[in-house]
């Protein structure tokens, strides 16, 4: 039976750990709420953007933007993988990476090469071990990602698409279903899937400043950026939710551990007292 | 739209909704010069330059919003301003793209940092544990 002092030290240390995990849980809870709000705030922009692009493509059937054209042969694909910067978030990143690997294998099976764009430090650490071709990366976006931190990385992929270096572009991130559930989601960014809008009552066209083609490409670029931004924000919400659950489990486990150790400690203490008593009684009897 | 003398204005950016409500007149810095939009304006689509969007609300003062660029869509009954949150220019975007590429290259070249740091830490922890065991053994033998 270990000494009472060691057990007491161990209990104190587990209690400290529990304090940390509980604090992390609470921080994650409040950050998750804020991230969810940002997710909601990003929605109107994407919706308005979809409507405008829908109108624009309908009004201009003759201009085919490279971002809308579907290429028949796919030699290379691009994947934007959104991951977290920090760990302690359960299996969140592992699930996203697993999904990405499945997507990679699927396309490699069809003979396409894969080029990656990594958002988040964890993705960088994972995929660099795989010797995958990484075109661009950005990390340390913090709990409040900004569009301006993503523009560069997204532009690399858009340029690669326009120059024919990639023929499809996918986006993988952790989808926030609810607090308990986050699942990896795969979405195709390029070519932009046809957007269906309400049928316009009569044919009309905009006045353009400058040309329609230029505006359409500019809008499509922003549309894709806004989708990557939404993915980044959603990923933060998922990260916080996953961390919250993971830290709650850790706090509960620490509690269990403390209870068990407290029992052992009590037994050890009583055993020591009994032993001392027996010795005193024994000593007295000998005298 | 119920009231023919106003036009509904939505100003949104990727990071949030900025303004939504009726207006009697809207001014925006279009790429070819400032434009004023009155209710029942012809459909128009234009890119915006960085500048201010002014919205005259029916009940009160003019409201000012700064936009870093973006696009404006005008329809007879509503105006949508899709504002950029960041300053955009061809060379700024180019520089950002270059930086993203460089980060990827550096991270791939520099295989030593994070992973090996984590490995080194794990190694250290293992060594410390071994040392402890050795010390305990020595005590037992002594």
Interface residues (C-beta under 8 A of the other chain):
Chain A: X38 X41 X42 X44 X45 X46 X48 X49 X51 X52 X55 X56 X117 X118 X121 X124 X125 X128 X129 X134 X135 X136 X137 X138 X139 X146 X147 X148 X151 X152 X153 X155 X156 X159 X204 X205 X206 X207 X208 X209 X210 X212 X214 X215 X218 X219 X222 X225 X226 X229
Chain B: X10 X12 X13 X14 X15 X16 X17 X30 X31 X32 X42 X43 X44 X45 X46 X47 X70 X71 X73 X80 X82 X84 X85 X86 X88 X93 X94 X95 X96 X97 X98 X99 X100 X101 X103 X104 X107 X108 X111 X114 X115
